[in-house]
């Protein structure tokens, strides 16, 4: 059965559904993107002809993909690939995907509209506006209560939990049950865990508080509030924060698949009660309208939701996990002036990404497979190359020869990382239990991964024994001891 379904998918890839019209230039860009996907790391001296989107969808077990590419603040081209579910219809213009954490920028725009209308002050204690539920006071909030600005920018001190998918047939917790960690919620309560305003820590729970704020200020459901505040003004006619989806929308939605591509969850059984953080259902063209509206508002060319001052505030970099990765109000901000960009990914079985340059370019990628995270990254890099963006380009590395007999010293477990040897290759499970990836040597002790911005540096004593490693990504630099 599995073989039959994937053969059906292969056939459908050659009946790709064009979502928008393309001119000659757009068609050339489209073809270039489809045929030149790239890994993050390019190895010097090794040919890298690029990979096709169709091949990578099959290799990564991603049944369906929807892409919208933005150029000069308009949709240059958009297209669906594959199927909404194995054995089902092809991805079309109206196929809904879960946006996962890409829901947050849209929520942030709604909050900022309420700020613009004078209904919220960004720098006032958010408990001032909350009535039925308030952030519990503790030792971290006694001198600095949590503000709306800090919730938007992930600097509130709230932990990173509270992003779970529930099946309506088995019970979905209410907003208050999730906030207080009461059954049927399966996550801890939303609480401040460090002093607000002092550091960046990505927090799904903080956006649930913003959801509560919006519903209490508007007196309407979150889905209806978001439709009125953002979705309708922008023209996102297919998008919704409904939870659960209506039968009609559930029938138009893609099924979410795990990394094997064999186990799927239908939209009717896929509910994120923390809707503000991860509950948006959308299409690539709809979400591209959001990106374009923010680009135009930033330039003062539109004020469909926000004025120029508020839009620029949203895309102003604040704190972040590193100097190169910082957060605005609801979006990650990167790049170098004048070519800054705003970005946000999503990962909740559905894997997706969006990038927008205020100057006018961008891309939205939605997938319905657990392997879609890697695929989304590759598509963004392909778009970046096709449109000559200054960012998101592959990084060249030099690989040096290392005697495989030395790898035995590195084999072992380092907290959440397991290092193994496969013949002449050093491999790593990151995290423990995941599919092992090859570690490529830049020296005898320093290695990198091809697919993600990750380096591993082993700590070696003069006697040759290995005591630990340094785990370095764009976001973190951690030391982990080797388990005896």
Buried (B, 14 or more C-beta within 10 A) or exposed (E): EEEEBBEBBEEBBEEBBBBBEBEEEBBEBBEBBBBBBBBBBBBEEEEBEBBEBBEBBBEBBBBBBBBBBBBEBEBBBBBBBBBBBBEBBBBBBBBBBBBBBBBBBBBBBBBBBBBBEEEBBBEEBBBEBBEEBBBEEEEBBEEBBBBBBBBBBBBBBBBEBBBBBBBEEEEBBEBEBBBBBEEEBEBBBBBBBBBBBEEBBBBBBBBBBBBBBBBEBBEBBBBBBBBBBBBBBBBBBBBBBBBBBEEEBBBBBBBBBBBEBEEBBBBBBBBBBBBBBBBBBBBBBBBBBBBBBBBBBBBEEBBBBBBBEBBBBBBBBBBBBEEEBBBBBBBBBBBEEEBBBBBBBBBBBBBBBBBBBBBBBBBBBBBBBBBBBBBBBBBBBBBBBBBEBEBBBBEEBEBEEBEEEBBEBBBBBBBBBBBBBEEEBBBBBBEEEEEBBBBBBBEBBBBBBBBBBBBBBBBBEEEEEBEBBBBBBBEEEEEBEBEE
